[in-house]
Amino acid sequence: MKTLRTLLALGLAALCAAAAVGAPSASKKKKGELNLFAWSEYIPQAVLDGFTEETGIKVNYETYASGEEMLAKLSAGRARYDLIQPPDYIAEAMIKAGQLLPIERAKLANYGNLLPEYLGMPHDPEQQYTVPYMIGTVGIVVNTEKVKEPVKGYADLFSAKHAGRIVALDDGRELATGALYVVGKSLNDFSDENLKAVRPVLAEWLPRVKLYDSDSPKTALLNGDVDLGLVWCGEAALLWKENKKFKYVLPSEGAHMFVDLLAIPKRAKNVDNAHLFIDYILRPEVSKLISADFPYTNPNGAARKLLTEEQLANPASYPKLDRKLDTFRYLGDEVGAKIDALITDLKNAR
């Protein structure tokens, strides 16, 4: 999801992290490992190195490109992971299926750093199985040096005059959700009737997209290959940090919030190590490092106090909201397959 710093910067950050949290002596370090399954480029190498340096626990970091990919691999039972990083709606499905272990809060000394507004959300209303990692939105980035007319929502972004100038997330549900908003429907209401209603909207939009990129959509904008994009807010935050010409807009027709989480699968072998890593992540000094590399909305209130004024003023990381943002709910495999089939069919029709 994000770009990595240089090896030198990572090394220095790891040393700073270890110094800030007070690494124990080698004789007190644990042995063992942590099998982590998470989004690509979403946990700074400095954080992984700092954890290993302090605890002696080796982190085996395997990545996935979508929550659905993660769920499919875990459900197949071919691999055992100790800690995963599901999005909210995937965690909801796993909780209902009994695939997650309860979080032992007594092992998390830093749990109180989390802001209460990000706890008890619909995916985990009793806050038993998950811990918030980062919060974000999906919105529109506009290169204001190239695009002079106002872009307020999806209809403006995907207008015919912007054909061939757009990068969009390669995520069928995100694209279909934008179309749902435009036709005035709820973001979680993918009935057959609503799928039929959004088809002509998407049929107009998709041919106007120059490229799809969920890993680093900011790259095409930075390189000048496109002038507008539908992107993760963290990507937009890095663009704004690079050049203030990149404006972030929450679509006027509707916008939603996503919550990326930490959770422990039921088949985990190293449960204690998973709790140690979660608690390490919740330290303000460590969470601050995550915000530096991946500037999404940090749910850690203690860490926010360590951020700079510029970080907190980033309109993509901490947008000024004039409405309540909903979150995705798990729709089930059948509905997800229908969305994927719709998007694939329309892409192939180009």
Buried (B, 14 or more C-beta within 10 A) or exposed (E): BBBEBEEEBBBEBBBBBBEBBEBEEEEEBEEBBBBBBBBBBBBBBBBBBBBBBBBBBBBEEBBBBBBBEBBEBBEEEEEBBBBBBBBBBBBBBBBEEEBBBEBEEEBBEBBEBBBEEBBEBBBBEEBEBBBBBBBBBBBBBBBBEEBEEEBBBBBBBBBEEBBEBBBBBBBBBBBBBBBBBBEEBBBBEBEEEBBEBBBEBBBBBBBBBBBBBBBBBBBBBBEEEBBBBBBBBBBBBBBBBEEEBBBBBBBBBBBBBBBBBBBBBEEBBBBBBBBBBBBBBBBBBBBBBBBBBBBBBBBBBBBBEBBEEEBEEBBBBBBEEEEEBBBBBBBEEEBBEBBBEBBEEBBEEE
